[in-house]
């Protein structure tokens, strides 16, 4: 039996944390502000991700949001509207720090997206390893319509995920795409109906948490090497990575279980 506790974070509970066995759920909790990201929320995300990085028992992080209307509409415009250029630059630096901490986690991060996922909210979601969307989700970088760009440094990541042309179209026009279009562009791995969304999210997070932690770390490491250093660099590291799955992980044990007639658990996503 797994233990399940819910801890409301400090600073007005702008980020909720719930531990269910080996899965940590972080919930953006500013529904009255369409889950806009302000300085308080950035601080809480930074702290939560730092703690997750040091928790050797965690197997997955699930990032989601309160309310039904938005994953996050982006930066809190009421907070930054009167900022000086230097203050805005510091906001971008802090935002990038959050994104990089999330991307650097050794364990997978799953973003469960419903409603509006725009601006800095979209940038944040792009740094998850897997993104699942509810059918009402919509994605975009509309800041350019009011003279802003994506200040957290996620344009390169968007280009890597969706391709040069699609990234340029999203970034330069400020257009917003539907969940189905986002799936076609590779921005999300799956789109579910309203009623199937929560079960699908839970199934995927629990499945990932059940997999070999060594194999998961090694796989994420190879994906990062391929993205940042090229496919040849990742291919070169693959044999040693596989060896670690046997030497440090439990691949041998799991294979023996298969030989004994027990099939590994799988999930469709």
C-alpha positions in Angstrom: 0.0 0.0 0.0 1.3 3.4 -0.9 1.0 6.4 1.4 -0.7 9.5 0.1 -0.3 12.9 1.7 -1.1 16.4 0.6 0.9 19.3 1.8 0.0 22.9 0.9 3.0 25.0 0.3 3.8 28.3 1.8 3.3 31.8 0.4 -0.4 31.6 -0.1 -0.5 28.0 -1.4 0.3 29.0 -4.9 1.8 25.6 -5.4 0.4 22.4 -4.0 2.4 19.3 -3.5 1.0 15.8 -3.2 3.0 12.6 -2.8 1.4 9.4 -3.9 3.9 6.6 -3.5 6.9 7.4 -5.8 5.0 10.1 -7.8 5.1 13.7 -6.8 2.3 15.9 -8.1 2.9 19.7 -8.2 -0.2 21.7 -8.8 -0.1 25.3 -9.9 -2.7 26.8 -7.7 -3.7 30.3 -8.8 -7.1 29.5 -10.5 -8.4 33.0 -9.9 -5.5 34.4 -11.9 -5.8 31.7 -14.6 -2.7 30.2 -13.0 -0.5 33.0 -14.1 3.1 32.7 -13.1 4.3 35.4 -10.6 7.4 35.7 -8.6 5.9 33.8 -5.7 5.1 30.8 -7.8 8.5 30.8 -9.5 10.1 30.7 -6.0 7.9 27.8 -5.0 8.6 25.9 -8.2 12.3 26.4 -7.7 12.1 25.1 -4.1 9.9 22.1 -5.0 12.2 21.1 -7.9 15.3 21.4 -5.8 13.7 19.1 -3.2 12.6 16.6 -5.9 16.1 16.5 -7.2 17.4 15.4 -3.8 14.7 12.8 -3.2 16.1 9.4 -4.3 12.8 7.7 -3.8 10.9 9.6 -6.4 10.2 8.0 -9.7 8.2 10.7 -11.5 7.0 14.3 -11.2 3.5 15.2 -12.4 2.9 18.9 -13.1 -0.7 20.1 -13.3 -2.9 23.0 -12.4 -6.0 23.9 -10.3 -9.3 24.9 -11.9 -10.7 23.9 -15.2 -9.8 26.9 -17.5 -6.0 27.0 -17.7 -2.8 25.2 -17.2 -1.2 28.7 -17.1 -1.8 31.8 -19.2 1.8 32.9 -18.7 3.5 35.6 -16.8 1.4 37.6 -14.4 1.0 40.8 -16.4 -0.3 42.7 -13.5 3.0 42.1 -11.7 5.4 42.9 -14.6 3.5 45.7 -16.4 5.3 48.4 -14.4 8.7 46.8 -14.3 11.9 48.4 -15.6 13.8 46.7 -18.4 16.3 45.4 -15.8 13.6 44.0 -13.6 12.0 42.3 -16.6 15.4 40.8 -17.5 15.7 39.4 -14.0 12.2 37.8 -14.3 13.4 36.1 -17.5 16.6 34.9 -15.8 14.6 33.4 -12.9 12.1 31.8 -15.2 14.9 30.2 -17.1 16.3 28.9 -13.8 13.0 27.2 -13.1 12.9 25.6 -16.6 16.4 24.4 -16.4 15.9 22.8 -13.0 12.9 20.9 -14.3 14.7 19.7 -17.4 17.7 18.7 -15.3 15.8 16.3 -13.1 16.9 12.7 -13.6 13.4 11.4 -13.3 10.7 12.0 -15.9 8.4 15.0 -15.6 4.9 14.7 -17.0 2.8 17.9 -17.7 -0.9 17.3 -17.6 -2.4 20.3 -19.6 -6.0 21.5 -19.7 -7.3 24.8 -21.0 -5.0 27.7 -21.8 -1.3 26.9 -21.9 0.2 30.2 -23.1 3.3 32.3 -22.9 5.4 31.4 -19.9 3.0 28.5 -19.1 3.8 27.0 -22.5 7.5 27.6 -21.9 7.2 25.7 -18.6 5.3 22.8 -20.2 7.9 22.5 -23.0 10.5 21.6 -20.4 8.5 18.5 -19.2 9.6 15.2 -20.8 6.0 14.1 -21.6 3.0 16.4 -22.2 -0.6 15.1 -22.2 -3.4 17.4 -23.2 -7.1 17.5 -22.5 -9.2 18.1 -25.6 -9.8 21.7 -24.6 -6.2 22.6 -24.3 -4.7 25.3 -26.4 -1.1 26.4 -26.9 0.7 29.6 -28.0 3.0 32.5 -27.4 0.7 35.4 -27.7 3.1 37.9 -26.0 4.3 39.2 -29.3 0.9 40.7 -29.8 1.6 43.1 -27.0 5.3 43.6 -27.9 6.9 40.8 -25.8 8.8 37.7 -26.7 9.5 34.4 -24.9 11.9 35.7 -22.3 12.6 32.4 -20.5 14.8 31.0 -23.2 12.3 28.3 -24.5 12.3 29.2 -28.2 15.2 26.9 -28.9 13.4 24.1 -27.1 10.2 24.8 -29.1 12.1 24.7 -32.3 13.6 21.3 -31.3 10.2 19.9 -30.4 8.1 21.1 -33.3 10.6 22.0 -36.0 11.9 25.3 -37.4 8.9 26.3 -39.4 6.3 25.5 -36.8 8.2 27.2 -34.1 8.7 30.3 -36.2 5.0 30.4 -37.0 4.0 30.2 -33.3 6.6 32.6 -32.1 6.3 35.3 -34.8 2.5 35.4 -35.2 1.3 35.0 -31.6 -1.2 32.4 -32.9 -2.8 29.8 -30.6 -3.3 26.2 -31.7 -5.7 23.6 -30.5 -4.8 20.4 -28.7 -5.3 18.4 -31.9 -3.0 20.7 -33.8 -0.5 20.6 -31.0 -0.5 16.8 -31.3 0.1 17.0 -35.0 3.1 19.4 -34.3 4.6 17.0 -31.8 4.0 19.4 -28.9 2.0 16.8 -26.9 2.2 13.0 -26.9 -1.6 12.4 -26.6 -4.9 14.2 -26.5 -7.8 12.8 -24.4 -11.4 13.5 -23.9 -12.5 15.5 -20.9 -13.7 12.4 -19.0 -10.6 10.3 -19.9 -8.0 12.9 -19.0 -7.5 12.2 -15.3 -7.5 8.4 -15.6 -5.0 8.7 -18.5 -2.7 11.0 -16.5 -2.8 8.7 -13.5 -2.2 5.6 -15.6 0.8 7.1 -17.3 2.4 8.5 -14.1 1.9 5.2 -12.2 3.3 3.2 -15.2 6.4 5.3 -15.4 6.9 5.1 -11.6 6.8 1.3 -11.9 9.7 1.1 -14.4 13.3 0.5 -13.6 14.7 3.7 -12.1 18.2 3.0 -13.6 16.8 2.4 -17.1 14.7 5.5 -16.8 17.7 7.7 -15.7 19.8 6.2 -18.5 17.2 6.7 -21.1 16.6 10.3 -20.2 20.3 10.9 -20.2 20.7 9.5 -23.7 17.8 11.6 -25.0 19.4 14.7 -23.5 22.8 13.8 -25.1 21.1 13.3 -28.5 19.3 16.6 -28.3 22.3 18.6 -27.1 25.3 16.9 -28.6 23.8 15.0 -31.5 22.7 11.4 -32.3 26.2 10.1 -32.8 27.2 11.2 -29.3 24.1 9.4 -27.9 24.8 6.3 -30.0 28.4 6.2 -28.7 27.2 6.2 -25.1 24.4 3.7 -25.6 26.3 0.4 -25.0 27.7 1.5 -21.7 24.3 2.9 -20.7 22.7 -0.5 -21.5 25.4 -2.2 -19.4 24.5 0.0 -16.4 20.9 -1.1 -16.8 22.2 -4.6 -16.0 25.0 -3.8 -13.6 23.3 -1.1 -11.5 19.7 -1.8 -12.4 17.4 -4.8 -12.4 17.2 -5.6 -16.1 18.5 -9.2 -15.5 15.9 -9.8 -12.9 13.1 -8.5 -15.0 14.2 -10.6 -18.0 14.2 -13.7 -15.8 10.6 -12.9 -14.8 9.6 -12.7 -18.4 11.3 -16.0 -19.1 9.2 -17.4 -16.2 6.1 -16.3 -17.9 5.4 -13.0 -16.3 4.9 -10.2 -18.9 6.1 -6.7 -18.0 3.4 -4.1 -17.4 2.8 -1.8 -20.3 0.6 1.2 -21.0 -0.9 2.8 -24.1 -0.4 6.5 -24.5 
